[in-house]
Amino acid sequence: MAIGFVLIKTAPAAERDVYNIVKDIDEVTEVHSLFGEYDLIVKLQAENFNNLGQAVVDNIRSIEGVEDTKTLTGIEF
């Protein structure tokens, strides 16, 4: 099982809209709002790193209002 944490920067005032879309993505297990450089942190789980990357690129980075992401990946033991 591959896990990832995605830090998301949104356009001004787009945080809530992006949050509401991200929380419904199949691979997403948690979403939290942040204060600071990034606006949201998302935890994802996928069968493998290819699926994890695909979820980030196809489902998160394509959301209107997402300006930048930083993805941290890992594995569960």
Phi and psi restraints in degrees (value plus and minus 20) as a CYANA .aco file:
   2 ALA   PHI    -116.8   -76.8
   2 ALA   PSI     119.4   159.4
   3 ILE   PHI    -142.9  -102.9
   3 ILE   PSI     134.7   174.7
   4 GLY   PHI    -168.4  -128.4
   4 GLY   PSI     132.2   172.2
   5 PHE   PHI    -140.5  -100.5
   5 PHE   PSI     105.9   145.9
   6 VAL   PHI    -134.4   -94.4
   6 VAL   PSI     101.9   141.9
   7 LEU   PHI    -111.0   -71.0
   7 LEU   PSI     110.0   150.0
   8 ILE   PHI    -141.9  -101.9
   8 ILE   PSI     110.1   150.1
   9 LYS   PHI    -121.2   -81.2
   9 LYS   PSI     111.7   151.7
  10 THR   PHI    -132.9   -92.9
  10 THR   PSI     145.2   185.2
  11 ALA   PHI     -86.1   -46.1
  11 ALA   PSI     134.3   174.3
  12 PRO   PHI     -72.6   -32.6
  12 PRO   PSI     113.4   153.4
  13 ALA   PHI      48.6    88.6
  13 ALA   PSI      -7.9    32.1
  14 ALA   PHI    -120.9   -80.9
  14 ALA   PSI     -20.7    19.3
  15 GLU   PHI     -75.7   -35.7
  15 GLU   PSI     -68.2   -28.2
  16 ARG   PHI     -85.4   -45.4
  16 ARG   PSI     -62.0   -22.0
  17 ASP   PHI     -84.1   -44.1
  17 ASP   PSI     -64.4   -24.4
  18 VAL   PHI     -84.3   -44.3
  18 VAL   PSI     -64.2   -24.2
  19 TYR   PHI     -74.4   -34.4
  19 TYR   PSI     -68.1   -28.1
  20 ASN   PHI     -85.8   -45.8
  20 ASN   PSI     -48.8    -8.8
  21 ILE   PHI     -99.9   -59.9
  21 ILE   PSI     -66.0   -26.0
  22 VAL   PHI     -80.9   -40.9
  22 VAL   PSI     -60.1   -20.1
  23 LYS   PHI     -83.1   -43.1
  23 LYS   PSI     -38.1     1.9
  24 ASP   PHI    -117.2   -77.2
  24 ASP   PSI     -17.5    22.5
  25 ILE   PHI     -94.4   -54.4
  25 ILE   PSI     113.9   153.9
  26 ASP   PHI     -72.8   -32.8
  26 ASP   PSI     -63.0   -23.0
  27 GLU   PHI     -96.6   -56.6
  27 GLU   PSI     -32.1     7.9
  28 VAL   PHI     -99.1   -59.1
  28 VAL   PSI     107.5   147.5
  29 THR   PHI    -128.7   -88.7
  29 THR   PSI     -43.8    -3.8
  30 GLU   PHI    -170.3  -130.3
  30 GLU   PSI     127.5   167.5
  31 VAL   PHI    -159.4  -119.4
  31 VAL   PSI     113.9   153.9
  32 HIS   PHI    -156.8  -116.8
  32 HIS   PSI     121.8   161.8
  33 SER   PHI     -99.8   -59.8
  33 SER   PSI     127.6   167.6
  34 LEU   PHI    -147.0  -107.0
  34 LEU   PSI     140.1   180.1
  35 PHE   PHI    -133.3   -93.3
  35 PHE   PSI     116.6   156.6
  36 GLY   PHI     107.1   147.1
  36 GLY   PSI    -168.4  -128.4
  37 GLU   PHI     -82.4   -42.4
  37 GLU   PSI     -57.2   -17.2
  38 TYR   PHI    -130.4   -90.4
  38 TYR   PSI     133.2   173.2
  39 ASP   PHI    -118.1   -78.1
  39 ASP   PSI     -50.0   -10.0
  40 LEU   PHI    -159.5  -119.5
  40 LEU   PSI     131.0   171.0
  41 ILE   PHI    -145.5  -105.5
  41 ILE   PSI     114.5   154.5
  42 VAL   PHI    -145.2  -105.2
  42 VAL   PSI     114.4   154.4
  43 LYS   PHI    -123.8   -83.8
  43 LYS   PSI     110.6   150.6
  44 LEU   PHI    -142.3  -102.3
  44 LEU   PSI     132.3   172.3
  45 GLN   PHI    -151.4  -111.4
  45 GLN   PSI     116.0   156.0
  46 ALA   PHI    -164.0  -124.0
  46 ALA   PSI     144.8   184.8
  47 GLU   PHI     -82.5   -42.5
  47 GLU   PSI     -55.6   -15.6
  48 ASN   PHI    -174.2  -134.2
  48 ASN   PSI     155.1   195.1
  49 PHE   PHI     -88.3   -48.3
  49 PHE   PSI     -50.0   -10.0
  50 ASN   PHI     -82.8   -42.8
  50 ASN   PSI     -65.8   -25.8
  51 ASN   PHI     -86.1   -46.1
  51 ASN   PSI     -56.8   -16.8
  52 LEU   PHI     -83.2   -43.2
  52 LEU   PSI     -68.3   -28.3
  53 GLY   PHI     -81.9   -41.9
  53 GLY   PSI     -59.3   -19.3
  54 GLN   PHI     -83.8   -43.8
  54 GLN   PSI     -60.3   -20.3
  55 ALA   PHI     -82.9   -42.9
  55 ALA   PSI     -59.8   -19.8
  56 VAL   PHI     -87.3   -47.3
  56 VAL   PSI     -71.5   -31.5
  57 VAL   PHI     -89.6   -49.6
  57 VAL   PSI     -69.3   -29.3
  58 ASP   PHI     -99.1   -59.1
  58 ASP   PSI     -54.9   -14.9
  59 ASN   PHI    -126.2   -86.2
  59 ASN   PSI     -47.7    -7.7
  60 ILE   PHI    -121.2   -81.2
  60 ILE   PSI     -73.2   -33.2
  61 ARG   PHI     -84.9   -44.9
  61 ARG   PSI     -40.8    -0.8
  62 SER   PHI    -105.6   -65.6
  62 SER   PSI     -24.9    15.1
  63 ILE   PHI     -91.8   -51.8
  63 ILE   PSI     112.0   152.0
  64 GLU   PHI     -81.6   -41.6
  64 GLU   PSI     109.9   149.9
  65 GLY   PHI      83.4   123.4
  65 GLY   PSI     -35.5     4.5
  66 VAL   PHI    -102.3   -62.3
  66 VAL   PSI      99.7   139.7
  67 GLU   PHI    -119.0   -79.0
  67 GLU   PSI     -52.0   -12.0
  68 ASP   PHI    -180.0  -140.0
  68 ASP   PSI     131.7   171.7
  69 THR   PHI    -156.6  -116.6
  69 THR   PSI     136.5   176.5
  70 LYS   PHI    -155.4  -115.4
  70 LYS   PSI     103.4   143.4
  71 THR   PHI    -130.8   -90.8
  71 THR   PSI     110.0   150.0
  72 LEU   PHI    -133.5   -93.5
  72 LEU   PSI     106.1   146.1
  73 THR   PHI    -134.9   -94.9
  73 THR   PSI     137.7   177.7
  74 GLY   PHI    -182.2  -142.2
  74 GLY   PSI    -192.3  -152.3
  75 ILE   PHI    -151.2  -111.2
  75 ILE   PSI     137.3   177.3
  76 GLU   PHI    -119.1   -79.1
  76 GLU   PSI     117.5   157.5
